[in-house]
Amino acid sequence: MTVYVVAAAAVLALSPWIAGAFVDDPAAVGVATPFVAAAAVSVLFLGVDGSATGTLRGAGDTRYPFVTSLLGRYGCALPVAALGLVTPLGATALLVAMVAETVVPAVLNVRRVRSNRWKAAGRRRAATGD
């Protein structure tokens, strides 16, 4: 997790320069910088989710992380992004959607690991050869 925090902090601090590497227009840099910053924040939750998902998958509980991933992308991020089309939120909704896409699976998968229900799911799969 330390590596993710350090990398995210570096990208966050350098987000105007990183955005400037991809666009030439100074006005476009101002628009792109928040997206680079949102990506830096979301990578923290991606790291947390990767650890929890690895634990679950290693134990044979593969369906739960798959469902939480779908829920994060299509159940949360897509509707939040769509709000930007029909509300004054605009691009801000996209920034929130980028973070929500990783926060939702991370929270749900960590809760699953802490609940120890994944151990029973892994034992069931091992017993049935599923």
C-alpha positions, 0 to 999 in steps of 0.5 A, a space after each residue: 500500500 505504501 507504494 500506491 500512496 507514494 505513487 499517487 502522491 507523486 502523480 497528484 503533485 505533478 498532475 499539471 505537468 503530466 497533463 501538459 505532456 499529453 496536451 499542448 493547449 494551456 486551457 486543455 491542461 487546466 481541463 485535463 489536470 483534474 482527471 489526472 488527479 482523480 486517477 491518482 486518487 482512484 489508484 489508492 483504492 485500486 491497490 486496496 481492491 487488488 489485495 482483497 480480490 487476490 485473497 478472495 480469488 486465492 481462496 476460490 471465492 471468484 464470483 464475489 469480486 467479479 460481481 463487485 467489479 461489475 457493480 462498481 463499473 456498471 452499477 455506480 460509475 456509469 450512472 454517476 457519469 451519466 448524471 454529468 449529461 443531464 445535470 450541471 455537474 458535467 465533467 465533475 460527474 466523470 471525476 466522481 465516477 472514476 473514483 467510484 469505480 474503484 471505491 465500491 469494489 474495494 469497500 465491498 471486497 475488504 468487507 468480504 475478507 474481514 467477514 471471513 465468509 470467503 473461507 466458507 465459499 472457498 471450502 465449498 468450492 474445494 469440496 465440490 471441485 467447482 
